[in-house]
Amino acid sequence: MVECAEDGCEDEAVVEVHVPWADDRRVCTGHARVIARQDGVVADPLDGYEGEWP
């Protein structure tokens, strides 16, 4: 299990977010939903977690 990259979050990372102005990182679905709302961000489910991310 890979933990969410966001500080203080211990949830499992299921999405990789590609942020043009920052490093790519693996995050949980909750954080991915917030981050992916920003223009230019692409969120891809990690292998095996396609059902966790719409």
C-alpha positions as CSV (number, residue, x, y, z in Angstrom):
1,M,0.0,0.0,0.0
2,V,1.2,3.5,-0.9
3,E,0.1,6.3,1.4
4,C,-1.4,9.5,0.1
5,A,1.4,12.1,-0.5
6,E,-0.6,14.9,1.1
7,D,0.7,15.9,4.6
8,G,-1.2,14.3,7.5
9,C,-3.2,12.0,5.3
10,E,-2.8,8.3,5.9
11,D,-5.3,7.1,3.3
12,E,-4.2,4.8,0.5
13,A,-3.0,6.5,-2.7
14,V,-5.1,5.4,-5.7
15,V,-4.6,8.3,-8.2
16,E,-1.6,10.0,-9.6
17,V,-2.1,13.7,-10.2
18,H,0.0,15.4,-12.9
19,V,0.3,19.1,-11.9
20,P,2.1,21.3,-14.4
21,W,3.4,23.8,-11.8
22,A,4.4,21.1,-9.2
23,D,5.7,17.6,-8.9
24,D,3.5,14.7,-9.9
25,R,2.3,12.8,-6.8
26,R,0.1,9.9,-5.7
27,V,-2.9,10.8,-3.6
28,C,-6.1,9.3,-2.2
29,T,-9.4,9.9,-4.0
30,G,-10.5,12.7,-1.7
31,H,-7.4,14.8,-2.3
32,A,-7.4,13.9,-6.0
33,R,-11.0,15.3,-6.4
34,V,-9.8,18.6,-5.0
35,I,-6.6,18.8,-6.9
36,A,-8.1,17.7,-10.2
37,R,-10.5,20.7,-10.2
38,Q,-7.6,23.0,-11.1
39,D,-7.0,23.9,-14.7
40,G,-4.3,21.8,-16.4
41,V,-4.2,19.0,-13.8
42,V,-4.6,15.5,-15.1
43,A,-5.6,12.7,-12.7
44,D,-4.9,9.0,-13.6
45,P,-5.9,6.0,-11.6
46,L,-3.0,3.8,-10.5
47,D,-2.9,0.3,-12.0
48,G,-5.4,-1.9,-10.2
49,Y,-7.5,1.1,-8.9
50,E,-9.4,2.0,-12.1
51,G,-12.7,1.3,-10.3
52,E,-11.8,3.8,-7.5
53,W,-11.6,6.8,-9.8
54,P,-14.3,7.9,-12.3
